[in-house]
Amino acid sequence: MRRLAPFAVVARQEFVLASQSRWTQIFALVFGGLSFAVASSGYILSGGHGVQDFARTAVSLVQLVTLLVPLTSLLVGVMALAPERGAAELMFSQPVSRRTILFGKLLGLFLALAAAQGIGFGAAGLAISWEAGDEGAARFLMLAAGSLALTAVFLAVAAWISAGAQGHGRARALAIALAAWFGAVVLFDVAALAAASFLRSGSASRLLVASVLVNPVDAVRTGALLGIEGVTAFGAASLAFLRLTRGTAGAAAAITASVILWVAVPAWLAARRLERADV
């Protein structure tokens, strides 16, 4: 319990600071507004009106989640974990290990961003439940779980970036974070498709399936869509993925393992880098 006390104090302090941050509050408002807008405007293109059900809203929100959540997690994480030189020296001069400080701050940031996303999903969920009923709510919750998984992954990546930028200023870390977001969300898929276009059908399929597990954004997107729409989510591509992983259970296990590794490895590397840094 004595060992956990400093960790809990750091986590609680970071949660309070992150919750009071204008960036977290703006994220909560924007995410909530966009989620509600998607739920309430889904039938416009088909000439209808009213609020979509949970399943249709979840499918519509997948792209929003995979774009906005990694970007926000990276930026909020870097701004909190890469303080200026004077603040870093004061923080790490406390009689608490750097690893405890890092993991405590990560937990506090995760809880704050999870609460912000809860506002967004909760606002949309209340509107859907009131207007369209509760059918498909489990699929909507699955998307929320995927959003939290992306938050954890990119906070860990932000910690790794920030640990390498200690003493070099926050601007450099923010630039690297933006480059990491662009690479994971946009460039990676383009590169994978370009490489697959030069391969034979079987090799191209294996490359695309492997790219899903290598990139956490693709892994969460694939898992969410498979959970929401089933094996028809991507047509032949999803069937190839299921064949390689030997069914839905294997696909879920592979995606879960990918996400866990993307949380654990960057966080561990960040802790090692921070312990060796001259702050």
C-alpha positions in Angstrom: 0.0 0.0 0.0 2.9 2.4 0.7 4.3 1.8 -2.7 0.9 2.4 -4.3 0.3 5.7 -2.4 2.6 7.9 -4.5 1.3 6.3 -7.7 -2.3 7.1 -6.7 -1.4 10.7 -5.7 0.3 11.3 -9.1 -2.6 9.7 -11.0 -5.2 11.8 -9.0 -3.3 15.0 -9.5 -2.9 14.4 -13.2 -6.5 13.5 -13.6 -7.6 16.8 -11.9 -5.2 18.8 -14.0 -6.2 17.1 -17.3 -9.9 17.4 -16.5 -9.4 21.2 -15.9 -7.4 21.6 -19.1 -9.2 23.6 -21.8 -7.9 21.1 -24.4 -9.6 18.2 -22.7 -12.8 20.2 -22.2 -12.8 21.2 -25.9 -12.2 17.6 -26.9 -15.2 16.6 -24.8 -17.5 19.2 -26.4 -16.3 18.5 -29.9 -16.5 14.8 -29.6 -19.9 15.0 -28.0 -21.2 17.4 -30.6 -19.9 15.3 -33.5 -21.3 12.1 -32.0 -24.7 13.6 -31.5 -24.6 15.1 -35.0 -23.7 11.7 -36.6 -26.5 10.0 -34.6 -29.1 12.6 -35.6 -28.2 13.1 -39.2 -27.5 9.6 -40.4 -30.7 9.3 -42.6 -30.2 12.6 -44.4 -28.4 11.1 -47.4 -31.1 8.4 -47.9 -33.8 11.0 -47.8 -35.1 10.1 -44.3 -35.1 11.8 -41.0 -34.7 11.0 -37.3 -32.1 9.5 -35.1 -30.2 6.4 -36.2 -30.2 3.2 -34.1 -27.1 2.2 -32.1 -25.7 -0.1 -34.8 -25.8 2.4 -37.6 -24.4 5.2 -35.4 -21.5 2.9 -34.3 -20.6 2.2 -37.9 -20.8 5.9 -38.8 -18.6 6.9 -35.8 -15.8 4.4 -36.5 -13.9 6.8 -38.8 -14.4 9.7 -36.4 -13.0 7.7 -33.5 -9.9 6.5 -35.5 -9.1 10.0 -36.6 -9.9 12.2 -33.6 -9.0 10.0 -30.6 -5.3 9.2 -31.6 -4.7 12.8 -32.4 -6.1 14.1 -29.1 -4.4 11.4 -27.1 -1.0 12.2 -28.6 -1.3 16.0 -28.2 -2.7 15.9 -24.7 -0.2 13.3 -23.7 2.8 15.1 -25.0 1.7 18.5 -23.5 1.4 16.8 -20.1 4.4 14.5 -20.2 6.9 16.7 -21.9 7.1 19.7 -19.5 9.6 22.5 -20.0 13.0 22.1 -18.4 12.3 23.9 -15.1 9.1 22.0 -14.5 10.7 18.7 -15.4 13.6 19.3 -13.0 11.2 20.1 -10.2 8.9 17.1 -10.8 11.7 14.5 -11.0 13.5 15.9 -8.0 10.7 14.5 -5.8 11.4 11.4 -3.7 9.4 9.2 -6.1 10.8 7.1 -8.9 10.5 8.4 -12.4 8.6 5.2 -13.4 6.0 5.8 -10.7 5.5 9.4 -11.9 5.3 8.4 -15.5 2.7 5.6 -15.0 0.7 7.7 -12.5 0.5 10.5 -15.0 -0.5 8.1 -17.8 -3.3 6.7 -15.7 -4.6 10.1 -14.8 -4.5 11.2 -18.4 -6.3 8.1 -19.5 -9.1 8.5 -17.0 -9.5 12.2 -18.0 -9.8 11.4 -21.7 -12.0 8.4 -21.0 -14.4 10.7 -19.1 -14.3 13.2 -22.0 -15.2 10.4 -24.4 -17.9 9.2 -22.0 -19.6 12.6 -22.4 -19.6 12.2 -26.1 -20.8 8.6 -26.3 -23.2 9.3 -23.5 -24.8 12.3 -25.2 -25.3 10.3 -28.4 -26.4 7.2 -26.5 -29.1 9.0 -24.6 -30.5 10.6 -27.8 -30.5 7.2 -29.6 -32.1 5.4 -26.7 -34.8 8.0 -26.4 -35.6 8.1 -30.1 -34.7 4.7 -31.5 -34.6 2.3 -28.6 -31.9 0.2 -27.1 -31.4 -2.4 -29.9 -27.7 -2.7 -30.9 -26.5 -1.0 -27.7 -23.8 -3.7 -27.2 -22.3 -2.8 -30.6 -22.2 0.9 -29.6 -20.4 -0.1 -26.4 -17.9 -2.1 -28.4 -17.0 1.0 -30.3 -16.6 2.9 -27.1 -14.2 0.1 -25.9 -12.2 0.4 -29.1 -12.0 4.2 -28.5 -10.6 3.6 -25.0 -8.1 1.1 -26.5 -6.8 3.7 -28.9 -6.6 6.2 -26.1 -4.3 3.9 -24.1 -2.2 3.1 -27.1 -1.5 6.6 -28.2 -0.9 7.9 -24.6 1.8 5.2 -24.4 3.2 6.4 -27.7 3.1 10.0 -26.4 5.0 8.9 -23.3 7.7 7.3 -25.4 8.0 10.5 -27.6 8.0 12.8 -24.5 10.6 10.7 -22.7 13.0 11.2 -25.7 12.3 14.9 -25.8 13.2 15.7 -22.2 15.3 18.9 -22.1 14.7 19.6 -25.8 11.4 21.5 -25.4 7.8 20.6 -26.0 7.6 21.9 -29.6 9.9 19.1 -30.9 7.8 16.5 -29.1 4.6 17.9 -30.5 6.0 17.9 -34.1 7.0 14.2 -33.7 3.6 13.4 -32.3 1.9 15.0 -35.3 4.1 13.1 -37.6 3.3 9.8 -35.7 -0.4 10.5 -36.0 -0.1 11.2 -39.8 1.9 8.1 -40.3 -0.4 5.8 -38.3 -3.7 7.2 -39.5 -3.0 8.2 -43.1 0.3 7.2 -44.5 0.5 3.6 -43.3 -2.6 2.5 -45.2 -1.5 4.2 -48.4 1.9 2.5 -48.2 0.4 -0.9 -47.4 -2.0 -0.6 -50.4 0.8 0.6 -52.7 3.0 -2.3 -51.7 0.2 -4.8 -52.1 -0.5 -3.6 -55.6 2.9 -4.9 -56.7 2.3 -8.4 -55.3 0.3 -11.4 -56.3 -3.1 -12.0 -54.9 -2.1 -14.4 -52.1 0.9 -12.4 -51.0 -1.1 -9.1 -51.2 -3.8 -10.5 -49.0 -1.3 -11.7 -46.4 0.4 -8.3 -46.4 -2.9 -6.5 -45.9 -3.9 -8.8 -43.1 -0.5 -8.3 -41.4 -0.8 -4.6 -41.8 -4.0 -4.7 -39.8 -2.2 -6.2 -36.8 0.9 -4.0 -37.1 -1.0 -0.7 -37.1 -3.1 -0.2 -33.9 -5.5 2.2 -35.7 -6.2 -0.5 -38.3 -6.5 -3.2 -35.6 -9.1 -1.2 -33.6 -11.0 -0.2 -36.8 -11.1 -3.8 -37.9 -12.1 -5.2 -34.6 -14.9 -2.6 -34.2 -16.3 -3.2 -37.7 -16.1 -6.9 -37.3 -17.9 -6.6 -34.0 -20.6 -4.3 -35.3 -21.2 -5.7 -38.8 -19.8 -9.3 -38.5 -18.0 -11.1 -41.3 -19.6 -8.9 -44.0 -17.7 -5.8 -42.7 -15.0 -5.9 -45.5 -16.2 -8.6 -47.9 -13.4 -10.7 -49.2 -10.8 -8.9 -47.1 -12.5 -9.8 -43.9 -12.8 -13.4 -45.0 -9.1 -13.5 -45.7 -8.4 -12.1 -42.2 -10.7 -14.6 -40.6 -9.1 -17.5 -42.5 -5.6 -16.4 -41.4 -6.7 -16.1 -37.7 -8.9 -19.2 -37.9 -12.3 -17.6 -37.1 -13.7 -14.7 -35.1 -12.2 -15.9 -31.8 -8.7 -16.0 -33.4 -9.3 -12.6 -35.0 -10.4 -11.1 -31.6 -7.4 -12.6 -29.9 -4.9 -11.3 -32.5 -6.4 -7.8 -32.4 -6.4 -7.8 -28.6 -2.7 -9.0 -28.5 -1.8 -6.2 -31.0 -3.4 -3.5 -28.8 -1.9 -4.9 -25.6 1.6 -4.9 -27.2 1.1 -1.3 -28.5 0.3 -0.2 -25.0 2.9 -2.2 -23.1 6.0 -1.8 -25.3 5.9 2.0 -25.8 5.2 2.5 -22.1 8.1 0.2 -21.1 10.4 1.9 -23.6 9.3 5.3 -22.2 10.1 4.3 -18.7 13.5 3.0 -19.6 14.3 6.1 -21.6 13.1 8.4 -18.9 15.2 6.7 -16.2 18.3 7.2 -18.3 17.5 10.7 -19.3 19.6 13.6 -17.8 16.8 15.9 -16.6 
